[in-house]
Amino acid sequence: MDKAKQRDMEHKIIYKRKLVKDRSKEDYLYAGKDKFVTSAYKRRLVEQAK
Protein backbone atom coordinates (compact mmCIF):
# COMPACT_ATOMS: atom_id res chain seq x y z
CA MET A 1 0.00 0.00 0.00
CA ASP A 2 2.73 2.47 0.93
CA LYS A 3 4.63 1.87 -2.31
CA ALA A 4 1.47 2.52 -4.32
CA LYS A 5 0.90 5.82 -2.52
CA GLN A 6 4.53 6.79 -3.06
CA ARG A 7 4.34 5.98 -6.80
CA ASP A 8 1.10 7.93 -7.09
CA MET A 9 2.66 10.95 -5.38
CA GLU A 10 5.73 10.76 -7.64
CA HIS A 11 3.49 10.51 -10.70
CA LYS A 12 1.58 13.63 -9.61
CA ILE A 13 4.82 15.55 -9.06
CA ILE A 14 6.13 14.59 -12.50
CA TYR A 15 2.82 15.55 -14.11
CA LYS A 16 2.81 18.90 -12.29
CA ARG A 17 6.35 19.68 -13.47
CA LYS A 18 5.32 18.87 -17.04
CA LEU A 19 2.33 21.22 -16.78
CA VAL A 20 4.50 24.02 -15.41
CA LYS A 21 6.94 23.55 -18.26
CA ASP A 22 4.13 23.63 -20.83
CA ARG A 23 2.58 26.72 -19.25
CA SER A 24 5.88 28.56 -19.26
CA LYS A 25 6.06 28.07 -23.03
CA GLU A 26 2.64 29.75 -23.41
CA ASP A 27 3.11 32.46 -20.78
CA TYR A 28 3.62 35.19 -23.36
CA LEU A 29 0.05 34.68 -24.60
CA TYR A 30 -1.45 35.57 -21.22
CA ALA A 31 1.03 38.20 -20.03
CA GLY A 32 -1.51 40.87 -19.05
CA LYS A 33 -4.23 38.62 -17.65
CA ASP A 34 -5.04 37.62 -14.08
CA LYS A 35 -4.21 34.15 -12.76
CA PHE A 36 -6.66 32.34 -10.49
CA VAL A 37 -6.05 29.52 -8.01
CA THR A 38 -8.92 27.35 -6.81
CA SER A 39 -9.34 26.25 -3.22
CA ALA A 40 -8.92 22.60 -4.26
CA TYR A 41 -5.56 23.42 -5.84
CA LYS A 42 -4.48 25.24 -2.67
CA ARG A 43 -5.39 22.16 -0.60
CA ARG A 44 -3.36 19.93 -2.91
CA LEU A 45 -0.34 22.23 -2.55
CA VAL A 46 -0.63 22.01 1.23
CA GLU A 47 -0.86 18.20 1.04
CA GLN A 48 2.22 17.98 -1.14
CA ALA A 49 4.17 20.22 1.21
CA LYS A 50 3.66 17.70 4.05
N, C-alpha and C positions, 0 to 999 in steps of 0.2 A: 504494500500500500504506500509506504513512504517513498519508494523509488518512483512510483507512478506520479505522485504529487510533485516530486522533484523534477521529473521529466516534463510534466505539464507546465510548471513554473518556468523552466528553461525555454520551452517552446514559446511561451507568451513573451518572454524577454526578447528572444530572437525576432519574433514577429513585430514587436514594438519598435525595435531598432530599425527594422526594414521600413516600417511606416514612416519613421522620422526621416530616414534617408530619402525616401520618395517625396515626402512633403518639402524637404529642403530644396529639392530640384524644382518644385513648382512655387516656391515662396514668392518669386518675383511677380507672379500673376495676382497675388492677393496682398500686395505690399501696403495699401492704404486702408485695408478693411479690418474690422474688429475680429478677435478670436474669442470663442466661447468654450468653456469647459463645463461639462455636465457634472452633477453631483455623483453619479455612478462612476465616472472617470476619476474624480477626486478620491472616492473610497478605494478604488483599485490601486491608485498611487500610494495611499496610506498602507494598504495590505502589502504591497511589494516592498515598501520601506522596512517592514518588520523583519 
